[in-house]
Amino acid sequence: MQGHTLVAEDLRIMYSFSGEKSKELSEKYEADSSGDILVMLDTSPDQGMLDEGVAREVVNRVQKLRKTTGLKVADKVTMFYTIKPAEHSLNRILTEFGDYIETASKTPLRPLPSPAPSNPMGAEQYELKGAALTLTVSRGFPAGFTGGSPSSSGGPVPAAPWCNVSLLNCAPAPHAGSSEGALLLPASLSLAALTVAVQQVFGLYGVRLELCRDTAGKVPIDTTSDLDGQTVYAFKTGAEKTGGVGEVEGFNCKFVNVMAGGEVTSLLLVEVREGLVSLGG
């Protein structure tokens, strides 16, 4: 051919479809050959693959809302959702891929209850595959959720619910020895009981304290449901709020988690001191 001699190795046979359904078949199959062997691969996604793709989009929306709300990785929140129309397949996908979505986003996902959370941290509506998906962020994990309580450093944390406590604008009692402490938390805890526990940590019996979420004392604690893994900042009522250091990374007490049957089942305190109070009995 034009002065060149072609051999078998120079030739490549290309296969294509013809006829009325040629376009449809070309989009559905990928074909390749080697010698006299022809392989046709059906590349059309099945319903499971399509549903998984939608679940990944939901993870993306959850992570975007977390970022918009200003949440940190260690912040414990629940993402509530509503879907309109209610009969849309997105409801089924969120049910079937719920575990995947929660694991990938590190956020529990639940249908919006009635009544809705009274003080949500944020909400956003998204259009997704022909449905209106509304996500609402609320403080705290739902009952029974075992997502863990990561420290801000990403290190190990106690198997039991916990929080650190920091006394900022007054000195602790001499026997307490430190303005930093920790609490092991029970399943249910009132604000009054929390205040008494903090008084015990620092030996400030009968001293009125204000408990806040920030070192400036501007965000008072109004619920104890989301304290697991957080730091409680205590201020003596009536004294100037002088502020203090930032949040401590990890639990304010040495510990080891005890495993049985491949699961963490209990907590062993290696260091027991004045600054630790267990409220779990």
Phi, psi and omega in degrees: 000111182049043176089358180252142177261121181266136176246176185300325182291342180275352185258141174227126182268125179254133180255144177213161180267152176224165179104188185296326184259019184299318180294315180298317181290326179294325179285334184273325187243145167250129183243145175210156184221157173215111185065234179261017180256127178245128179243130178240124183248125177282111184261005180287128181291143175274178185296324179298320179292320178295318180295321179296323177297320177294320179299322178295325177293325177295318177303317179298319180293320179297314181294323178296318181292322175301316181293317180298324182282350179081026183280148172267167180300323184279351181292133183263110181223164173241138178257112177266149182223152168229150182228129176233131359289152186298332183273005181295149182297343179299327176300316179295318182297317180295329177287313184289327183252020182303315181297318179297315182297317181294320181291316183290325183263351183057036183218124175295139183239125183222150173298145181296123182283171174235120001287159180289161177307134186285335184224068181293153179276340180175161179207151180207145177249137181233146172267123184219111177053042177084006179239155175262110180258117178252123179251135180232127181264132178227146181294146173089157175272152176289159180301134177087353180281130184243051182283356181085168180234080185296142173280162181294341179272353181080007181278183180293150180227160180299150177290332180271153175302144187205164169205155173268156176229142183225127179263122192251323189244017173203166182272147175284169175298150183307322183287341180290319171078353182203153175265009178239139180208191182207156178230141167262126193259141174277176180294327180230134184210127178274162177296324179296317179293324178296318180298316178298319180297318179295322176300320180293320181303318185257006178067025183259060183295127178081356179275128181286129183236147171252129182254129185228168179265350184230161183286346178271351179072027182260347182241092182292151176279121180246357176209150180255004187289341185240026184277344183303121179084004183256179176243130177260126180257124184254135179233137175290127181298132178092342179270156181295135179275101187272352182076187182183202183285167179285185184294137178284140179275123178085180184281138184280037179198141178289140184204165167225142174272140183258129181253143175215128181065028179083002180235147175288121186245337183203176184234133177244120179277123179275329183237112178250122183218181183299327186280016179237131176229130175261125180259001184271004182083000000 
